[in-house]
Amino acid sequence: MFPHEIDVRPIDYLEQLGSIFARFDTQDSGNVSYGIQVGDNRYFIKTAGDPADPDPYLDFDGRVALLRNAVDLAGTVDHPALPALHAVIDSPAGPLLVYDWRDGELLGDRGGPDSAHDRFRALPVADILAVLDTLYGLHADLDAEGWVEGDFYDGAMLYDFPRRRLTVMDLDSYRRGPHRNDMGRMFGSTRFMAPEQFSLCAPIDSRTTAYVMARAALVLLADTTLDRPAFRGSDRHYAVLQEATTTRFPTYATFHQAWLAASR
């Protein structure tokens, strides 16, 4: 259905392909994405945006490189939380990544009690734990394939409240294998980031993934801190998160195993 290559702008191709019902172009990354209806099917199309746009923090070549990295990641891990990647279409403005469309609301959306973030945090603890189990299971699969967390935060989590389904997206900045912090202050939300993501030349590895995933639980089940009264989970879960963010687990796998043991 989808060609391997087009010789027109992404928007021109998409307008011919089907009906565009959504456009997402406010990301500081410079990426421009679309929701498109083609017959009975809906797709999410991600592009590198305008090659001449001078405003994003990454230049066009950098944005294209991250999209290629996202294709690599999608080819190594098949998980229910990840929307399927159907096609990669090359164009004069970089690749178009064609994913399944997933309904839901971004958990990074804040703005009062009616926001997706606050409504999610108000859910029963069991529902939030189920989402964390899905998130941690996904990262167990990613870790097994050698992927290390990069720039993860609640804005990468889409939650379908009626279906109680988590979708995780925008993992373009994940990297294969341990590496060194080559930026100093890396991209990301301070609410989620590990100490080494602020320190130039510090090792970034599966310990980092464990820390960031533990922070996700503290954001969604607490007040972002280790204050025990604020944490809505059990003492066993709290102990795992405390270790993950203080003395640290040696690997993501050991963190995940401890979390699963605390859930039993």
N, C-alpha and C positions, 0 to 999 in steps of 0.2 A: 504493500500500500504506500509506504513512504520511500522516496528516492534516496539514493546514497549521496547525491549532490544536487544543488540548485545553483543557478547563475544570476539570481535576483536577490534583493534584500529579503531577510526573513519575513518582515511584515507583509511584503507583496505576495510572497508564497502563501502565507497563512490566510490572507484574505481570499485567495483563490481556493484554498483547501477546504475551508469550512467557515463556521460562524464564531468569531471571537467574542466571548462573553466576559472575559476578565483580562486586565492588563496590570502587571506589577512592575513599576518602574521607579519606585522611591528608594530602592536599596542603595546604600552608600557604596556598595561594591561596583555599581555600574551595570550589573546584569539587568536585562529586561526579560520578563517572563509573561506568558499568556495562558489563559484557559481557552480551549477551542473545542467546539462541538463539530464532529464529523459524522454525519448520519446519526446512528444511535449511540455513538461512543464519544466520551469526553477525554481530553488529554491536557496535560500540563507541559508546556513547551518553554524551555529555558534557553536563553541566548546570552551572548557576551555583551549585548548592547551596542551602542553607537561607537564604531572604531575611533571617531574623532572627538568623543566626549572627553574634555580635559579635567572634569571634576572628580571622578572616582579615585579612591586611594590606590587602586591598581590600574596600570595602563592596560591597553587592549590586549597585548600579548600575554600579560599576567592573567587576565580574566579568561582568555582562551585556554591557557595552561591549566587553570583550575577546573574548567569544564572537562578537559581531557582526563584529568585526574578523577573526576566524578564518574566518568565512563569506566575507568579502570576499576574503581571501587565497586560499581554496580555489577561488573563482570565476575567478581570474586565472592560476593555474598548474596544469597537469596533468603530473605527474611520477610515475614508478613508485615513488619513495620516499615519496610522500604517499598515505595511504589515501583512497579516494574518499569524498566527502561526498554522501550519498544524499538527505538531507532536513534541513530545519530546521523544528521544530515549536514554535510559540509556546505558552506556558503561563502560568498565574498566577505561576509561580516562574522566569520567564525562558525562553529558548529551549533546546530539546533539539537537539543536533547529532548526527545519525545517520551514523556513518562505517562503512566496512568494518572488520571485526575483523582484526587482524594478529597472528599468533603471533610470539613472540620474547621476549627478555629485555632489560631496561633496562641499558644500558652504564654508567649511573650507579650501579648496584648494586655496592657495595664491601663487603668483609668477608672477605678472605682469598683463598687460591688457588682456592677453588671458586666464588668470586663471578663474575658475568657479566663484570665489568670486567677482572678478572685473567685469566680464560680467554680473553677477546677479545685482550688484549695479548700473550698467549702464542701466538697464531696466527702462521702464516708471514707474513712481511712482505708478500708479494704479495697475500694475502687482505685485510690491513688497508689496503693501498694501493687495492685495488678498492673498498672501502667509502668511503675518502676521495674517490675519483674520483666515486662516486655522490653523496656529500654536496656536493662542489664543483659538480658538474653541476646539482644541484637549486638551489643558490644562484646559479648563473649565470642560471637561468631566473627566479628571484625577483628578482635584480638587474635583469634586462632589463625586468621589470614595475614597477620602481621601489621594491621592498621593501628595507628596511634591517634588518639583524639586531637583535633585541632579546631578551635573556634566554635565549640558546642555551647549552646545556651538554650533557654526555653523558647526562644524564637525559632528554633529548629524543630519544635514539637507541635504537631497539628493534632488536635483532639476532636473526634467526632462524638459529641455528647450523647446523641440518641443511640448510636451503635456501640458506645464505649470503646472506641477503637483509636489507637495511637498510630500516627504516621510520623516518621522521622525523615527529615530532608536537609538539604544544604550541608552535606558532609564533604563538600569540595576541598576543604582545607586539611582533611585528615591526611596523614603521611604514612608511607610504608616503612616499618622498622624504626628502631631507636635513632634519634638524631640529636643535634645540638640546637639550642635556641640561637637563631641567627639574627634576631630582631631586637632583643632587649625586651621591651614591653610588646608582647605578641598580640595579635588580633584576638578579641574576645570580650566577654562581659566579666567584670571583676567579681561578680557574685558567684561565678563558676570556676574561675581560673586557679590553677595550682601555683605555688610560689615560684617554681622553676620557669613558669611562663612569663615572669617579669625580669628574669636574670639572664643576661647575655652569656652564651656559651654553656648554660646549664643543660644537663641531659634531659631530654623529653622522651619518655618511653611509656610502657604499660602502667607504671606507677602513676604517671600523669593521668592516664585514662581513669584509673580507679579513683583518684582524688576528685576529678571533675564529676564523675558519676555520683560520688558521695555528696558533693555540693548540690547536685540536682535534687537529691532527696531532702536536703536541708532547706532548699528554696521552696519546694512543693509541700513539705510536711511540717515545716517549722517557720521561723522568722528569719531564715538565712544564717542563723548563728547556731552554736552548740549549746545554747541555753536549754537545759533538760526540760523545764516546765513548758517551753514553747513547742517541743517536739511531740507530735501526736501519735507516733509509733510506739512500739514496745521497747522495753529496756534492752532486749537483745539486738534489735535493729539499731538502736541508739549507740550501743557499744561498737558495732561494726562501723558506723559512720564516724564515731569519735576516733577510732584507730586509723581509719582511712585518711583522715584530715589532720592527724597530729603525728603519731609515731610512724604511720604509713605502712601499708601492705607492700610486700616486695614485688608483687605482680598484680595485674588485673585479675588473673585467674584465682588467686588466693582471696582477693576481695570478693569476687563473685561467689566463690564457694562458701565463704563466711556468711554472706548475705542469705544464700539459700538455706544454710544451716539455721540461721536465726528465724527463718520463715517457717521452719518445720515445728 
